[in-house]
């Protein structure tokens, strides 16, 4: 069955026209007799077909490896994945051991800067949250982590009853503005470092 909107298919079916979609989204045709010669038409037809073929291949990379659930029985669509089946079969101690194994190996793959960011913005936040949980209190250091999300999150989005240590600023910023301000702070700190650097 042919897809009547697929330009690759339409060009394969009609060997005497270049079929394309114009700026309004309408399908248009350049026929053989609109060109000065057959050689010119064949040149552009070959080029166009190759281009559409590449697009079609890219489109198929995902769809060819996708299993659609349309027409599947209900049991097949709701079955546990092999990963879930394996994980649920483990005891609690085995699960903890597996989690620790992945965390250690994941942490070893991070650069020094990534480890520092993870420590500052994730581990501190989680540790502070869990410390409060032991006391029966909901608490956070920042509204959200990583740190740039703190500046664009409203207090109304925080779960009810949760206290936040650093609530400033009250005004919310767009992500691009936060990024630019972080750049400015970085440049200023770098300049101060260079100025105060004692060359021996």
C-alpha positions in Angstrom: 0.0 0.0 0.0 1.4 3.4 -1.0 1.4 6.5 1.2 0.0 9.2 -1.1 1.7 12.0 0.9 5.2 10.4 0.8 7.4 12.3 -1.7 9.8 9.4 -2.1 7.0 7.1 -3.1 5.4 9.7 -5.4 8.7 10.3 -7.2 9.3 6.6 -7.6 5.8 6.1 -9.2 6.1 9.1 -11.6 9.3 8.9 -13.6 8.4 11.9 -15.7 8.1 14.5 -13.0 9.9 16.0 -10.0 7.4 16.0 -7.2 8.0 18.3 -4.2 6.2 20.1 -1.4 6.0 23.9 -1.8 6.2 26.5 0.9 2.4 26.2 1.5 2.7 22.5 2.0 1.0 21.6 -1.3 2.4 18.9 -3.5 3.7 20.3 -6.8 5.2 18.8 -10.0 7.9 19.8 -12.4 7.3 17.8 -15.5 9.9 16.7 -18.1 8.8 19.2 -20.7 9.5 22.1 -18.3 13.2 21.5 -18.6 15.5 22.6 -21.5 16.6 19.0 -22.3 16.0 15.4 -21.2 19.6 15.3 -19.9 18.9 18.2 -17.6 15.7 16.6 -16.3 17.4 13.2 -15.7 20.2 15.0 -13.8 17.9 16.7 -11.4 15.5 13.7 -11.2 18.5 11.5 -10.2 19.6 14.1 -7.6 16.1 14.5 -6.2 15.5 10.7 -5.9 18.7 10.2 -4.1 17.9 13.0 -1.7 14.4 11.7 -1.0 15.9 8.2 -0.6 18.3 9.4 2.1 15.4 11.0 3.9 13.3 7.8 3.7 16.2 5.8 5.1 16.5 8.1 8.1 12.8 7.9 8.7 12.9 4.1 8.7 15.8 3.9 11.2 13.3 4.4 14.0 10.1 2.8 12.6 11.8 -0.4 11.5 13.0 -1.1 15.0 9.7 -0.2 16.6 7.1 -2.7 17.6 3.6 -1.2 17.5 1.0 -2.4 19.9 -1.9 -1.9 17.5 -3.5 -5.3 17.0 -1.6 -7.0 19.8 -3.6 -8.9 22.5 -4.0 -7.1 25.8 -1.7 -9.5 27.6 1.2 -8.8 25.2 0.9 -5.1 25.5 0.9 -5.1 29.4 3.6 -7.8 29.9 6.6 -6.8 32.0 9.8 -6.1 30.2 12.7 -8.6 30.6 14.5 -5.9 32.7 11.6 -5.6 35.0 11.2 -9.4 35.3 14.8 -9.7 36.2 14.8 -6.9 38.7 11.6 -8.0 40.4 13.1 -11.5 40.8 16.0 -10.2 42.9 16.0 -10.0 46.7 16.3 -6.6 48.4 20.0 -7.1 49.2 20.7 -8.1 45.6 18.8 -5.0 44.4 20.9 -2.8 46.7 24.1 -4.4 45.6 23.2 -3.9 41.9 22.2 -0.2 42.5 25.5 0.4 44.3 27.5 -1.3 41.5 25.8 1.0 38.9 26.2 4.1 41.0 30.0 3.5 41.6 30.6 2.8 37.9 28.5 5.8 36.8 30.3 8.1 39.2 33.7 6.8 37.9 32.8 7.9 34.4 32.2 11.6 35.5 34.8 14.3 35.0 36.0 16.3 38.1 33.7 19.2 37.2 30.7 16.9 36.7 31.4 15.2 40.1 31.6 18.6 41.8 28.3 19.7 40.2 26.6 16.4 41.2 27.9 16.8 44.8 26.7 20.5 45.1 23.4 20.3 43.4 22.2 16.7 43.7 23.8 15.0 46.7 23.5 18.0 49.1 19.9 18.5 48.1 19.0 14.8 48.6 21.0 14.6 51.8 19.2 17.7 53.2 15.8 16.3 52.1 16.4 12.9 53.7 17.7 14.4 56.9 14.5 16.3 57.2 12.5 13.2 56.3 14.0 11.3 59.3 12.8 14.2 61.6 9.4 14.0 59.9 9.9 17.4 58.1 9.8 18.1 54.4 12.7 20.4 53.5 14.9 21.3 50.6 18.0 23.4 50.2 17.0 24.8 46.8 13.6 25.0 45.1 14.9 22.6 42.5 18.2 21.2 41.3 20.4 21.6 39.2 20.9 25.1 40.4 19.7 26.9 37.3 16.3 25.4 37.8 16.1 27.1 41.3 16.0 30.5 39.6 13.1 29.6 37.3 10.9 27.6 39.7 8.0 29.3 41.5 7.3 28.4 45.2 3.8 27.4 44.2 5.3 24.4 42.4 6.9 23.1 45.6 5.0 20.3 47.3 2.7 21.6 50.1 4.2 21.6 53.6 7.8 21.6 52.3 10.2 24.3 53.6 12.9 25.7 51.3 16.2 27.0 52.8 17.0 29.4 49.9 13.9 30.9 48.5 15.4 34.0 46.9 15.0 35.4 44.3 11.2 35.8 44.3 11.3 36.9 40.7 11.4 34.1 38.1 13.9 34.3 35.2 13.9 32.8 31.7 16.5 30.0 31.2 18.4 32.1 28.6 18.7 35.0 31.1 19.9 32.6 33.8 22.5 31.2 31.4 23.8 34.7 30.4 24.0 35.8 34.1 26.0 32.7 34.9 28.4 33.5 32.0 28.8 37.1 33.4 29.5 35.8 36.9 32.0 33.3 35.5 33.8 36.0 33.4 34.0 38.4 36.4 35.3 35.6 38.7 37.9 34.6 36.1 39.0 38.3 35.7 39.4 38.6 39.5 41.4 35.4 39.5 43.7 36.6 36.8 44.1 40.1 38.4 44.9 38.7 41.8 47.2 35.9 40.5 50.7 36.2 41.8 53.2 35.1 39.2 56.3 33.9 40.8 
